[in-house]
Amino acid sequence: MKIGVIGPGAMGCLLAGKLALSGQEVILLDHQEQRADLVDREGLTIEGIKGLFRIKVPVTVNAQRLSEADVILVCVKAYDSRIVAQTIQRVNQEATCLTLQNGVGNMEQLGEVLPWKNIFGGITSHGATFLGPGHVRHAGEGDTFIGCGYPEEGLAEEQNRKLEAAGQMLNQAGFMTQIVPLIKNLIWSKLLVNVGINALTALTRLRNGELLNYPGTLAILEEAVQEAILVGKHKGIEFIFEEPLAQVKKVCQFTSANISSMLQDVLKKKRTEVDYINGVIREEGAKARIPTPVNTVLTLLVKTLEASYDRAVGGEAGA
């Protein structure tokens, strides 16, 4: 199977590396030529849970090289989903397109451009920390779920075949994957994890597991997740976890040493995905007239942090 991975960040590199190690034919698409040349030349390095691995994976900025891919994994930030969809549309819109992104709204952005029958969604609790170009730490394992984005009458057999092939591909690479029927439930279930962890770690600069060790962060995590559960249930979401809050804490433990993707963005003074995570709860809560004070504060604080990267005090001691 030929696999394209779009996005050379922590999760993109982890997926590309482990898929290549499992014997799949993988190509990684970047948008920065200098970085692509470096990683193409030196290969990917994955360290962490099961030791240290190095493997050569072709890296390119030429999207046309994805034209023969059977599966394209989308691993970019949520705010880049539409650009990626337009890229795929130009070179290979008939490929199976599987998004493994954070937040809500990625499926919809892909569906505005690509054939619905080829769009599939997924979530994973695997944690990855970006250490440098092509170099990641596999910081935690967890469950992976995938499902059909837009089930279409008359195409169920074809869509199920593609979904099963994608699941087998991920399983062979060490991502223990289950197939679920309702993608919206899947995406919102992962959203709860991001709601509880990402903004809090970005603001406190704590690793995932440390959030459980302080009464303050634990209380905020619990309240943020409870708000998200209320909003989700109002929208008709059936969460895939029997005890959603307990699952968020479980992910914190499984990825205890991980630096969340949002904290990684803050440390690099980059734009975060808070609008697609806590911001979604704030917006959907307002529409439903459900109070979401914790998610509102988390969203506004992270956006203030983004806007003030160049003005923040460096932490030096006062006189």
N, C-alpha and C positions, 0 to 999 in steps of 0.2 A: 504494500500500500504506500502511495506517495502522499506525504503530509506536509502542508505548509503551516508555519506558525508565524503569526503576525504580532510583533511586539517583543523586543529583546530585553524586557525588564526581568524582574525576579522570577515571576511565574512562567513567562514565555521561555526563558532560558532553562528553567527546571524541566518543563514539559518537553522542549526540544531535545535536551540532553538525555533524559530518561527514555524517550521514544526511540532515539537513535541507538542507545545502549541495548534496547530490546530487539534491534535488527530492522527497524522501520527506515524507510528512505525519507529523510527530513530535510527541509530547507527553511531557514529562518529569515524573515523579511524585516529589515530595519529601515529607518528613514534618514539616518546619519551616515554618510559615506565613509568618513574616517573611522568611526566605531565599527561599522560593518567590515571594513577591510582588516581591522585589528583582530576581531573575533574570528573572522573567516580564516585568517592566517594562524592564529594561536589556539583556536578551538574553545570549547566550553569546559569549565571546571565546576564540578558540583561536590561540595563537601557537606558533612553533617551526619545524619542519622546512620547511614550504612557505609561510612568511610569516605574516601576521596576518589573521585572519578574524573578522568579527563577524556574528552572525545571530540573528534573533528566533526563539525556540522557546517555545511555550506551556509554562508550568510551573504545576503545581497540587498541592494536598494532597488533592484530591478524587479518590479512587481510582475512583469511578464513571465518570470521564471516560476510563478505559481500556476501557470496556465494548464499544467498537466496534473495538478494535485487532485487527489481523490477527496481529501478532507482538508479544510482550512480551519485552524484554531485561532480564534480572535482573543488576544491577551493584552489589548491596549487599554488605556484609561477610558472611562465611560464617555468623557467629553470628546473623544476621538472616534467614536463608533460610526458616525455618519461618514466621515472621511474614509474610513476603512471599507465601509459598505460600497462606496463609490469606486474604490480601487478594485475590489473583488468583482464588481459589476463589469468593469472594463476588461478584466483578464480571464475570469473563470466563474461566472455566476451559476454554473451548473454543479459546482463542487458542493459537497456537504459542508455547511458552514456552522461550526460549533463555537458558541461564545462561552468563555469561562471567566467572565469579568465580574467585578464588584458592582453592587448597586442595582437600581431598577431603571428601566427605560432602554437598555441596550437592544433587547429583542425588537422593540418597536422601531428603533432607528435603523436596524438592519432590514426590517420588514418593509420599510418605506422604499427601499431601493432594490433588494434582492427578491427572487422568487420565494414565496412563503414556504413552499414544499421542501426547500433545502435548508431551512433555518432550524437549528437545534440549540438548546440551551443547557448549561450545566453549572454546578457549583462544586467547589472542593474545599475541604478543610485543611488541605496540605498548606504548610507555611513555608515561605521562601524569603530570604533576605538578600538583597542585591549588594554585593561586595565590590563590584567593579565590572567593567565591560566583559560580558561572558562568564562572570564568576559569581556564583550564588551559594548560599548556605541553605540546605534543606533543613529547616528548623522544626518541623513537626508534621506528623502524618495524621490523616483523618479520612472520613468518608467522602466519596465523590458520587454525585448523582447527575444523571443526564436525562433529558426528555425532549419530546417533540415540541417545537415552538408554536406551530400553527397546524394542528391536525386537519387534514382535508379529506372529505368524503371521496372515496374512489381511489385515494392514494395511500391508504393506511398500510397496505402491504409493502409498498416501496419505501415509505417512511420508516416503518419498523425494521426493514432490512438494513437501511442506512444507520439507524440508531443502534442496532445490535452490533454492526461492524465497528462503529465508533467505540462502543463499550468494550468490545473484545480488544481493540487496539490499546485502550487505556489500561485495561487489566493486565495485559501482557507487559506493559511498561511499569507496573507496580502501583498503579493508582486503582485501588479496589473500588470498582464502579458498579452502581446499581441503576437500573432504568426505572423511571417513575412516569406515570401517565399525564399528570397535569403540571405543565411548566410554570404556570403562575405561582402555584403553591411552592414549587421548588425555589424559584427566585426569591420569593418573600421569606422563605425559611432561612436562606443564606443572608438576606438583608438583616434579619434580627442579629446575627452574629456580628456583622459589620457595624450595626447601630450601637451595639454594646461595647465594642472594642476600639474601633478605629479612631474616632474623634477623641476619646479619652486618652489613648496612648499618645496621639499627636500633641495634645495640650500638656500632658504631664511628662512626656518623654520616657515613659516606663515601657518595659517589655510586656507582652500580653499577659503572662502569668502573674506579674506584679500587681495587676489591677485587683486581684482577689485578696491581696495581702493588706490592704488599707481600707478601713471602714468607709472613708469618704468616697474613694473611687468605686468600691463595691456597691455602695448605696446608689450612686449615680448610674452605674451600669444597670442595676436592677430596674430603676425607674425609667431609664431610656428604653429598655427592652419592653417593659410593661406597656408603655405608651404605644410602641410599635405593634405590639400584639393587639391592642384595642383597635388601632387603625386598620390593621390587616383583617381582623374579624369583621369589621364594618364593611369592608370591601368583598367579603365572602371568601377570604383566604382560609384554606384548611392546611395548617402548618404540618409538615411531614414529621415533626418531632412530637412525641406525646407530651413532653414537658419542655417547651421551647426555652425558658429561662435556664433550666438545668443544662440544656444542650450548649447554650452560649458559654456557661461556666466550664463545661467539659472541653470546649474548643480552646478556651483560655489555658487550661491545664495541658492539653495535648500540644499546644504551640507556645508553651510558657516562655521559651527562650527567643521567640520570634519578635522581630521588630516589624510592626504592622506596616502595610503598604502606605497608609496615610502618614505615619510617623516618618517613614523613609522619604516621602515627598517633602515633609516639613524640614527635615534635616538637610535636604538638598535645595531648599527654598523654591520648591516647585508648586504649581497649582495642585490642589487635592481634589478628591472626588466627593467631598462632603455634600454638595448639592444633590448628588445621586444616592445618598445614604441617609444621614440624619435630616437633610433638607427635604427629602421625599416625605418623611413622616410629618415634618412641619407643614408642608403644603397640603398633603392629603388629610391631615388632621383638621386644618382650617376649613377645607371643603366640607368635611363631615361634622364640623363644629365639635370636634373632640379636642380638649386641651392637650397640648404637647409642650409644656414649659421646658422640660429638660432637653428635649431634642432641639427646641428653638434656641436655647442658650448655647448648646454645643455647636450648632450650625453657625451662629453669629460669631462666636469666639474663634472658631477655626477660620472663618472668612476674614476676620480682623487680623488674625495671625498671618494669613497669606498676604494681605494688603500692606502689612507693616514689617515685612522681612528686613528691609533696609533701614528701619528706624528703631528696631528693638534694642534695648540695652543689652550689652554683651555679658552681663552677669558679674561684672567686676564688683568687688567689695566697696561699700560706701566709706566715705572719709570718717 
